[in-house]
Amino acid sequence: MSKRKQKNPNGKLEHQERLAQNLEPHSSPEEAALAAQQINGISSPKLVNRPKFRGTVPKMRPLVFRPNQQHFIDTLQHPEAKIVVLTGPAGTGKTLLAVRKGLEGILNGRFADLILCRPLVEAGGEEMGYLPGNVDEKIGPYLEPFYDKLTAFLPDPTLKALLAAKHISAAPLAFMRGRTFSESFMIIDEAQNTTVEQIKMAVTRLGPFSKIVICGDPDQTDIRGMNGLQYLTILLEREGRKAEINGCHLCRLGVEDIQRNSVIPYLLTAFSQFKARQREKETHAPNDDRLAQLFERTLKQILHKHTPPRMRSPRGPAYLQGDLFENRQPVNLQNQ
């Protein structure tokens, strides 16, 4: 036995007790009470799996938040909030806010792990094909938006240390079934590309002392039918106050919260107005015109089907007779 163990064989237990008593000064009373309790043998945060930092804990640069963004942050910081759904158009900072709050939880010891998750769906039907390498290398291109935010908030040595220790890791939806994420801050980005079954499976991975942020833009979906984000949004709206009591909250960001580029609000507004005009034009078109177009298409199909091949020529009028017409009528036939 070494001299160090002879002097203090219970040094590890005493160190854990000191950690349990020495809570961070910025922790709220609710977080302090949550950290001090034990649940069915599962140790509380700040005791196990906590990231270790050499020297001082790195600090992130302060940000200025707009009202809707601040409402999301206040909702997420509530001790009883477990699942927060954040929707909004492109450029409103959904992923940025979620990653920042997750890193804050890692740095102050509230969470042990930051779990990054995103459905592997390419935009607009584009496909990269099969990618070489292991799981981390295959999903690397899909996680670039996360890594951009991580490098913007943390210095490179600290980020590499957290990634190497698996305190920041990726969890593909395909391999998530059966897992439980305890003491973790989980981010599901691009949720508009998840199916209903995938979103059900993802939210049920939540373990003790954990939170999930689900981000997405309903207008940028790349799958057909109802997606997981729409399903979860409708469900929380229908549940209303009952969902909030159980820790499920819905936050929305608008065009006024876009901070990416000043031209994006104009483009999104123009796209939305054009789409609305097209939908209104299709909805309010006269029934007579639509019936006439339908009749004309049907008649062309019938003529093309019942016309002998030798008479399907664009060189001039041809004559049809038979059951379709009582009298011989000139018909200008064209190749369809």
C-alpha positions as CSV (number, residue, x, y, z in Angstrom):
1,M,0.0,0.0,0.0
2,S,1.3,3.4,-0.9
3,K,2.1,6.1,1.7
4,R,-0.7,8.3,0.3
5,K,-3.3,5.6,1.0
6,Q,-1.9,4.9,4.4
7,K,-2.2,8.5,5.4
8,N,-5.8,8.9,4.3
9,P,-7.5,5.7,3.0
10,N,-10.9,7.6,2.8
11,G,-9.6,10.6,0.9
12,K,-11.9,10.1,-2.1
13,L,-15.0,10.0,0.0
14,E,-14.0,13.1,1.9
15,H,-13.3,14.8,-1.4
16,Q,-16.8,14.0,-2.6
17,E,-18.3,15.3,0.6
18,R,-16.4,18.5,0.2
19,L,-17.7,18.9,-3.3
20,A,-21.3,18.2,-2.1
21,Q,-21.0,21.0,0.5
22,N,-19.2,23.5,-1.7
23,L,-21.8,24.4,-4.2
24,E,-21.2,27.2,-6.8
25,P,-22.2,30.6,-5.6
26,H,-24.2,31.3,-8.8
27,S,-26.4,28.2,-8.3
28,S,-30.0,28.9,-7.4
29,P,-31.5,27.4,-4.2
30,E,-33.6,25.1,-6.4
31,E,-30.4,23.7,-8.1
32,A,-28.7,23.4,-4.8
33,A,-31.5,21.3,-3.4
34,L,-31.6,19.2,-6.6
35,A,-27.9,18.6,-6.4
36,A,-28.0,17.5,-2.8
37,Q,-30.7,14.8,-3.2
38,Q,-30.3,11.1,-4.1
39,I,-32.8,9.2,-6.2
40,N,-32.8,5.4,-6.0
41,G,-29.1,5.1,-5.7
42,I,-28.3,7.4,-8.6
43,S,-25.8,10.0,-7.4
44,S,-26.6,13.6,-7.9
45,P,-24.6,16.0,-10.1
46,K,-21.4,17.6,-9.0
47,L,-20.2,14.3,-7.6
48,V,-19.6,11.9,-10.5
49,N,-18.8,12.4,-14.2
50,R,-18.1,16.0,-13.7
51,P,-15.6,17.5,-16.2
52,K,-12.3,18.4,-14.6
53,F,-10.6,21.7,-15.7
54,R,-7.0,22.6,-15.1
55,G,-6.7,26.0,-13.6
56,T,-9.7,28.4,-13.8
57,V,-12.9,27.4,-15.5
58,P,-13.0,29.1,-19.0
59,K,-15.6,31.9,-19.4
60,M,-17.6,32.6,-22.5
61,R,-18.1,36.0,-24.0
62,P,-21.4,37.7,-23.0
63,L,-24.2,37.9,-25.5
64,V,-27.1,40.3,-25.9
65,F,-30.5,38.5,-26.3
66,R,-33.7,39.8,-27.7
67,P,-37.0,39.4,-25.8
68,N,-38.1,36.1,-27.4
69,Q,-34.6,34.7,-27.0
70,Q,-34.5,35.8,-23.4
71,H,-37.9,34.2,-22.8
72,F,-36.4,30.9,-24.1
73,I,-33.4,31.2,-21.7
74,D,-35.6,32.0,-18.7
75,T,-37.8,29.0,-19.5
76,L,-34.8,26.7,-19.9
77,Q,-33.3,27.8,-16.7
78,H,-36.4,27.0,-14.7
79,P,-35.7,24.0,-12.4
80,E,-38.9,22.2,-13.4
81,A,-38.3,22.6,-17.2
82,K,-37.3,19.2,-18.7
83,I,-38.2,19.4,-22.4
84,V,-38.2,22.7,-24.3
85,V,-39.2,22.9,-27.9
86,L,-37.8,26.0,-29.8
87,T,-39.1,26.8,-33.2
88,G,-38.3,29.7,-35.5
89,P,-37.1,30.7,-39.0
90,A,-33.6,30.5,-40.2
91,G,-31.0,32.8,-38.6
92,T,-32.8,33.3,-35.2
93,G,-30.1,31.6,-33.2
94,K,-31.9,28.4,-32.2
95,T,-28.8,26.2,-32.3
96,L,-26.6,29.0,-30.9
97,L,-28.8,29.5,-27.9
98,A,-29.1,25.8,-27.2
99,V,-25.4,25.1,-27.5
100,R,-24.5,28.1,-25.3
101,K,-26.8,27.0,-22.5
102,G,-25.5,23.5,-22.7
103,L,-21.9,24.7,-22.4
104,E,-22.8,26.8,-19.5
105,G,-24.3,23.8,-17.7
106,I,-21.1,21.8,-18.5
107,L,-18.8,24.6,-17.2
108,N,-20.6,25.3,-13.9
109,G,-21.1,21.6,-13.1
110,R,-24.9,21.4,-13.6
111,F,-24.5,18.8,-16.3
112,A,-21.9,16.2,-16.9
113,D,-22.4,15.7,-20.7
114,L,-23.6,17.6,-23.7
115,I,-25.3,15.4,-26.2
116,L,-25.6,16.6,-29.8
117,C,-28.2,14.9,-32.0
118,R,-29.4,15.6,-35.5
119,P,-31.3,13.5,-38.1
120,L,-29.2,12.4,-41.0
121,V,-31.3,13.9,-43.8
122,E,-29.8,16.0,-46.6
123,A,-31.4,19.2,-47.6
124,G,-33.6,19.3,-50.8
125,G,-33.1,15.6,-51.6
126,E,-29.3,16.0,-52.0
127,E,-27.4,12.8,-51.1
128,M,-23.7,12.4,-50.2
129,G,-23.9,8.6,-50.5
130,Y,-22.1,6.2,-48.2
131,L,-19.3,7.9,-46.1
132,P,-16.1,6.1,-45.0
133,G,-14.8,5.8,-41.5
134,N,-16.4,5.0,-38.1
135,V,-19.6,6.4,-36.7
136,D,-18.1,9.7,-35.6
137,E,-16.5,10.2,-39.0
138,K,-19.7,9.3,-40.9
139,I,-21.9,11.8,-39.0
140,G,-19.2,14.5,-38.9
141,P,-20.5,16.5,-41.9
142,Y,-24.0,16.6,-40.3
143,L,-22.6,18.0,-37.0
144,E,-20.6,20.9,-38.5
145,P,-23.2,23.5,-37.3
146,F,-22.7,22.3,-33.7
147,Y,-18.9,22.5,-34.0
148,D,-19.0,26.0,-35.4
149,K,-20.9,27.1,-32.3
150,L,-18.6,25.2,-30.0
151,T,-15.4,26.8,-31.4
152,A,-17.0,30.2,-31.1
153,F,-17.6,29.8,-27.4
154,L,-14.7,27.7,-26.0
155,P,-10.9,27.9,-26.6
156,D,-9.5,25.1,-28.6
157,P,-7.6,23.3,-25.8
158,T,-10.7,23.2,-23.6
159,L,-12.9,22.0,-26.4
160,K,-10.5,19.2,-27.4
161,A,-10.3,18.1,-23.8
162,L,-14.1,17.9,-23.5
163,L,-14.4,16.0,-26.8
164,A,-11.7,13.6,-25.9
165,A,-13.3,12.9,-22.5
166,K,-16.7,12.3,-24.2
167,H,-18.3,15.1,-22.2
168,I,-19.4,16.5,-25.6
169,S,-20.5,13.7,-27.9
170,A,-22.8,13.0,-30.7
171,A,-25.7,10.5,-30.5
172,P,-27.2,9.4,-33.9
173,L,-30.9,8.7,-33.8
174,A,-30.2,5.3,-35.5
175,F,-28.2,4.1,-32.4
176,M,-30.2,5.9,-29.6
177,R,-32.8,3.3,-28.8
178,G,-32.3,1.7,-25.4
179,R,-29.9,4.4,-24.1
180,T,-30.5,6.7,-21.1
181,F,-28.9,10.1,-20.8
182,S,-28.4,11.1,-17.1
183,E,-26.9,14.4,-15.9
184,S,-26.9,15.5,-19.6
185,F,-28.0,18.4,-21.7
186,M,-29.4,17.0,-24.9
187,I,-29.9,19.0,-28.1
188,I,-32.0,17.7,-31.0
189,D,-31.4,20.0,-33.9
190,E,-33.2,20.1,-37.3
191,A,-36.2,18.4,-35.6
192,Q,-38.4,19.2,-38.6
193,N,-36.6,16.3,-40.4
194,T,-37.5,13.7,-37.8
195,T,-40.4,11.3,-38.1
196,V,-43.0,11.0,-35.4
197,E,-41.5,7.7,-34.2
198,Q,-38.1,9.2,-34.0
199,I,-39.1,12.1,-31.9
200,K,-41.0,9.8,-29.6
201,M,-38.0,7.7,-29.1
202,A,-35.6,10.6,-28.6
203,V,-37.6,12.4,-25.9
204,T,-38.0,9.1,-23.9
205,R,-34.2,8.9,-23.6
206,L,-34.3,11.5,-20.8
207,G,-32.7,10.4,-17.6
208,P,-32.3,12.0,-14.1
209,F,-31.0,15.5,-13.8
210,S,-31.2,16.1,-17.6
211,K,-32.9,18.5,-20.1
212,I,-33.7,18.3,-23.8
213,V,-33.9,21.2,-26.2
214,I,-35.6,20.4,-29.5
215,C,-34.9,23.0,-32.2
216,G,-36.3,23.3,-35.7
217,D,-38.0,25.4,-38.4
218,P,-41.3,24.0,-39.6
219,D,-40.9,25.7,-43.0
220,Q,-37.6,23.9,-43.8
221,T,-38.7,20.3,-43.7
222,D,-37.2,17.8,-46.2
223,I,-39.6,14.9,-45.5
224,R,-43.2,14.3,-46.6
225,G,-46.2,14.2,-44.3
226,M,-46.3,15.2,-40.6
227,N,-42.8,15.4,-39.1
228,G,-41.8,15.0,-35.5
229,L,-41.5,18.7,-34.8
230,Q,-45.1,19.4,-36.0
231,Y,-46.4,16.5,-34.0
232,L,-44.8,17.6,-30.8
233,T,-45.8,21.2,-31.3
234,I,-49.4,20.4,-31.9
235,L,-49.3,18.1,-28.9
236,L,-47.9,20.7,-26.5
237,E,-50.4,23.3,-27.8
238,R,-53.3,21.0,-27.2
239,E,-52.1,20.1,-23.7
240,G,-51.5,23.7,-22.8
241,R,-51.0,24.4,-19.1
242,K,-50.9,20.6,-18.3
243,A,-47.7,20.2,-20.4
244,E,-46.0,23.1,-18.6
245,I,-46.8,21.7,-15.2
246,N,-45.1,18.5,-16.2
247,G,-42.0,20.3,-17.5
248,C,-42.7,20.5,-21.2
249,H,-42.5,24.0,-22.7
250,L,-42.9,25.5,-26.2
251,C,-41.0,28.7,-27.2
252,R,-41.2,30.5,-30.6
253,L,-38.8,32.9,-32.3
254,G,-39.9,35.2,-35.1
255,V,-38.5,37.1,-38.1
256,E,-37.7,40.0,-35.7
257,D,-35.2,37.7,-33.9
258,I,-33.1,37.0,-37.0
259,Q,-29.5,38.1,-36.4
260,R,-27.6,36.3,-39.2
261,N,-27.9,38.9,-42.0
262,S,-30.2,41.9,-42.6
263,V,-31.3,40.5,-45.9
264,I,-32.8,37.3,-44.5
265,P,-35.9,38.9,-43.0
266,Y,-36.7,40.5,-46.3
267,L,-36.2,37.2,-48.2
268,L,-38.3,35.1,-45.8
269,T,-41.1,37.7,-45.9
270,A,-41.0,37.8,-49.7
271,F,-41.1,34.0,-49.9
272,S,-44.0,33.8,-47.5
273,Q,-46.0,36.4,-49.3
274,F,-45.4,34.8,-52.7
275,K,-46.4,31.3,-51.4
276,A,-49.6,32.8,-49.8
277,R,-50.5,34.5,-53.1
278,Q,-50.0,31.2,-55.0
279,R,-52.1,29.3,-52.5
280,E,-54.9,31.9,-52.7
281,K,-54.8,31.9,-56.5
282,E,-55.3,28.1,-56.6
283,T,-58.0,28.2,-53.9
284,H,-60.1,31.0,-55.4
285,A,-59.9,30.0,-59.1
286,P,-63.3,29.8,-60.7
287,N,-64.8,26.4,-60.7
288,D,-65.8,26.7,-64.4
289,D,-62.2,27.3,-65.5
290,R,-61.0,24.4,-63.5
291,L,-63.7,22.1,-64.8
292,A,-63.0,23.3,-68.4
293,Q,-59.2,22.5,-68.0
294,L,-60.0,19.1,-66.5
295,F,-62.4,18.3,-69.4
296,E,-59.9,19.4,-72.0
297,R,-57.2,17.2,-70.5
298,T,-59.6,14.3,-70.2
299,L,-60.6,14.7,-73.9
300,K,-57.0,14.8,-75.1
301,Q,-56.3,11.6,-73.2
302,I,-59.3,9.8,-74.7
303,L,-58.5,11.0,-78.2
304,H,-54.9,9.8,-77.8
305,K,-56.0,6.5,-76.5
306,H,-58.6,5.7,-79.1
307,T,-56.8,7.1,-82.2
308,P,-55.0,4.5,-84.3
309,P,-51.3,5.0,-84.5
310,R,-51.4,5.7,-88.3
311,M,-53.7,8.7,-87.6
312,R,-51.5,10.3,-84.9
313,S,-49.7,12.7,-87.1
314,P,-49.3,16.5,-86.7
315,R,-49.4,17.1,-90.5
316,G,-53.0,18.2,-90.7
317,P,-56.6,17.5,-89.6
318,A,-57.7,13.9,-89.4
319,Y,-61.2,12.5,-89.1
320,L,-62.6,10.3,-86.4
321,Q,-65.7,8.2,-86.5
322,G,-67.1,5.6,-84.2
323,D,-68.8,5.4,-80.9
324,L,-67.3,8.6,-79.6
325,F,-68.7,10.9,-82.3
326,E,-72.0,10.6,-84.2
327,N,-70.8,12.7,-87.1
328,R,-67.4,13.0,-88.7
329,Q,-65.6,15.9,-87.1
330,P,-62.2,17.6,-88.0
331,V,-59.8,17.1,-85.2
332,N,-56.2,18.5,-85.1
333,L,-54.2,15.7,-83.7
334,Q,-50.7,16.2,-82.3
335,N,-48.2,13.9,-80.7
336,Q,-48.5,14.0,-76.9
